[in-house]
Amino acid sequence: MNKGELRETVAKETGLTGADAERAVDAALSAIVSAVAKGERVSIAGFGTFEPRERSAREGRNPQTGETMQIAATTVPGFKAAAAFKKAVAG
């Protein structure tokens, strides 16, 4: 499913127009991205938790030359699925 299909599903399930559903999806995704970028956790019951995760500095290797290099520490987004989500996927 891509963003357009998600928009159509939201529109169908809620009775919103396609444009209104797209604004709703965009607003929800934007709110999640903004909160995680600020270092906050976003928990959605029955779905999961989005959170920033620290990745420490490490040594890597250039695959073309084989040369070792330092990879800087960074913060990356993480997601942990809720039990209900995992159960639905597992069948």
N, C-alpha and C positions, 0 to 999 in steps of 0.2 A: 504494500500500500504506500502510495506517495502522498504528498501534501494535498494535491487536488482531490484524490480519492477520499482522504480524511475529511476535507471540507464538504464534499458531497454527502458523506455518511453523517456528519454532524447536522447538515441542513435537513436531511431526510428524517433523522431521529428527533430533532427538536422543532421542526416546522419553520425554521428560519430560512430566509432567502440565501442563495449561494454567497452573495456578497456579505451578508451579516454573519454567516457561518465562517467565512474566511477571516473576517475581522476578529471573531471570537477565538478561533484557532491561533491566529497571529498574536493576539493579546495574551493568551495563556502561555504560549511558547516564549514570548518575550519576557513575561513575568518570571518564568522559571530560569531563563538564561541570566537575567539581571540579578536575581537573588543569588544564584550560584556564583556568579562573577564577583559579588560582594563578600563571598565567603560563607553564605548562609546555606542551611539545609532546607530542602523543599520536600515535605512528606505528603503523599497523596494516598490516603487510606485505600487499601485494596489494590493499589497500583504499584507503588514503590517510592523510593527516596532518591532524590538527586542531591549530590553533595560535591564540594571541591575536595580533591585528593592531592596530597603532596607527593611528588615524585622526586626522589633524591638524585643528586648528581651521580654520574656513573661514567665508566669508561666504555666507549663504543669502538666500533671498527668500521672504516670506510669500505664498503663492499667492492668497490672498483679497484682500489689500490692496496687494500689490506692494512693501511696505516691506522694506528690507534689514535683516538681523539677523545677529548673530554666532552661529555654531554651535560649541559647545565641543569641544575635543579629547576623544576617548574611545577605549576599547579595545573591539574587536568580535571575535567568534569568526570564524575562517576555516577553510576546508577546501580541501585540494588533493588531487585524486584521483590514485591511483597509476596507472602505465602499464597494468597489467593491468585495472583498472577501466575506464579510458578505452577500451581495446581491446574489452572485452566490450560496452560500450554502443554503440560504433561498429559492431559486428557483425563 
